[in-house]
Each structure stands twice: as C-alpha cells, then as structure tokens.
Amino acid sequence: MMAAWWILPAAYALDRLLGDPRWLPHPVVGMGKAITAIEAAIRRLVPPRRYRMAGLALPLLVACGSFALTWAALRLLAMVNPWLAAAAEAALIATTIAAKGLRDAGMEVCGHLRRGDLPAARRSLSMIVGRDTADLQSPDIVRGAVETVAENIVDAVVSPLFFALIGGAPLAMAYRAVNTLDSMVGYKNDKYIHLGWASARLDDIANYIPARLTALMLLAASWCLRLDSKGAWNAVRRDASGHPSPNSGYPEAAVAGALGVRLGGENSYHGVTSFRAYMGDKKRELEPDDIPRTAKLMFLVSGGFVLLGTLIWIWINGGLAWV
C-alpha cells in the first residue's frame, strides 16, 4: 500500500487544484507513445494470424512495464529520502486522476450553452466524446456532456483512487496504462478486433468493482445533495445492465435517476446512427445546469472515496504514520 496516510488526500488535492497542466510532461503521453511503438512493432514482426496472441501480450507488457518503472523510480527515491519518495508518489497518483479536467471540460460546454453559442458548445463537446456533434441541439449536447462526466467518474476518478489505495502509485499507473490501452486499441473493428480484444477485456475487469462502488456512492451523494436517490436506485437496478459496457451503465444510470432525466438514445458515429439503451426516466428535459449538477455528484463521490480510503489505510496500518 501507500507509504503514508496523507498520500491519497494529497494526490486528490493536487488534481483538484492543478489538474493536468499542459506544460508539465504527463505519464499518459508516454504510455500512448509506448503503445503506438509496440503496436507498430507487432504489425511489422508478427503475422496477422498471431494477432490474437499478440493482443494478449500487449496489455501485459504495457501494464506490467508501467508498474515496474513506477515501483523502481519510487524505490530509488526512497533510498535518497523517504519524504521525497512519498511526495513523488502523491504527485504520480495525481496524474492518474482527472476530476478537475473532467469538470472543466463539462463546464466549458455548459458555459457556451448558457451564452446560447451552440457552435462553440458543439466544438467543445467534440473534444470529449466520440459521437458526431455538428448537428446536435442543446438537449443532446447536454446529454453528451452529462453522459461523459458520469461515465468517467469511474475511469478517471474512482478507479485510479481505488487501485492507488490497494497498491500505491505503481498499481494506479498500471490501471492508467490499461485504461489508455482500451481507449487506443480496444475497438471491435477490423483493425483491432484481434489485437485489442485483451486490452478491452482487461479494462472491463479492472473497472468492475469500482463501477459498482461508484453507483453505491452516487446513491449516497444524491441523497446528500437532495436529488432523487430513490430514482437513482431504481435506474441502476433496471437500466445499468442494458448499457453496452458492463461498467459504464452503473454511473450513468445512477446520475440519470438522481437528476430525473433520461440518458442514452440515438447517437451518430461517422455518419452511422446507433441506439444506446435508455438510462433513467424522462421526468423533465435536460438543461445546461445538469452538467454542473453531475460535476457536484462526481466531486462528492470522489471526495467521499478519498476520506473512506484514508480511514481504511489508517485502520489497516494501525494508526497514523507520516512516512
């Protein structure tokens, strides 16, 4: 586990305060470059009939490599100074969290909508979703932003915190590597159906427990914010399993039920329309203010997880320890 009780709160505070400054090198950028290089090497050296086996090796190589490099770096720093290693661990965990970035991206869309600038709102939404946004009207722009923030409460916040609690920065970095792999190669298309299958499956497995923990915490958060916690519970029970992802339906359904809106429906991807199962009941129309409401739910859930995780660390370790 982490070296000290304060590392998880410090990492979360760093993300809330600073996010991911563009001028600062980010580990995910390095992971992306490594994945691209390894994929190119596989396609150059491995015959296509072996891609399925190579697809199994790809996430193991990248995730284990991320874990090992992080562990070795922290070990070396600990030999120099334990405080330096602890501070570095907090900083590294902070890079695996994206609560501030997620909130800022959603609020950028919301700001444009509040000013009535639909073209700008569409452009901002296109930066955080894969669907076509050129012809979307305000309710569907809001839906896209709310769905993205809700879904990423798991991937971008709770899951990295969960794995940091279990295995410190090395395991949080391994999780981020798995998640990055899924976003780059985990597609069911001709190019990646064999090479990316294991990356997608491993991401599903990694997020299985955090997604369900997130749903439970969203129920509590919706009650604290005087939203519809009963509606959130009903939506999770009824709708979560209908989502094409085994995990994303849990936070999306919980948020939809809490807000009293309906998520899901028709989306267009590169001109091809697809239908995603509905989440929640349409008790009212979506509105721009649903985006900051979703962000508030995210911050309450993530802050609650940090508090709970810190208390668990203290309980397991028998009390406070500074380093």
C-alpha positions, 0 to 999 in steps of 0.5 A: 500500500501507500507509504503514508496516510496523507498520500491519497488526500494529497494526490486528490488535492493536487488534481483538484487544484492543478489538474493536468497542466499542459506544460508539465510532461504527463505519464499518459503521453508516454504510455500512448507513445509506448503503445503506438511503438509496440503496436507498430512493432507487432504489425511489422514482426508478427503475422496477422494470424498471431494477432490474437496472441499478440493482443494478449501480450500487449496489455501485459507488457504495457501494464506490467512495464508501467508498474515496474518503472513506477515501483523502481523510480519510487524505490530509488527515491526512497533510498535518497529520502523517504519524504521525497519518495512519498511526495513523488508518489502523491504527485504520480497518483495525481496524474492518474486522476482527472476530476478537475479536467473532467469538470472543466471540460463539462463546464466549458460546454455548459458555459457556451450553452448558457451564452446560447453559442451552440457552435462553440458548445458543439466544438467543445463537446467534440473534444470529449466524446466520440459521437458526431456533434455538428448537428446536435441541439442543446438537449443532446449536447447536454446529454453528451456532456452529462453522459461523459462526466458520469461515465468517467467518474469511474475511469478517471476518478474512482478507479485510479483512487481505488487501485492507488489505495490497494497498491500505491502509485505503481498499481494506479499507473498500471490501471492508467496504462490499461485504461489508455490501452482500451481507449487506443486499441480496444475497438471491435473493428477490423483493425483491432478486433484481434489485437485489442480484444485483451486490452478491452477485456482487461479494462472491463475487469479492472473497472468492475468493482469500482463501477459498482462502488461508484453507483453505491456512492452516487446513491449516497451523494444524491441523497446528500445533495437532495436529488432523487436517490430513490430514482437513482436506485431504481435506474441502476437496478433496471437500466445499468445492465442494458448499457453496452459496457458492463461498467459504464451503465452503473454511473450513468444510470445512477446520475440519470435517476438522481437528476430525473432525466433520461440518458442514452438514445440515438447517437451518430458515429461517422455518419452511422446512427446507433441506439444506446439503451435508455438510462433513467426516466424522462421526468423533465428535459435536460438543461445546461445546469445538469452538467454542473449538477453531475460535476457536484455528484462526481466531486462528492463521490470522489471526495467521499472515496478519498476520506473512506480510503484514508480511514481504511489505510489508517485502520489497516496500518494501525494508526497514523504514520507520516512516512 
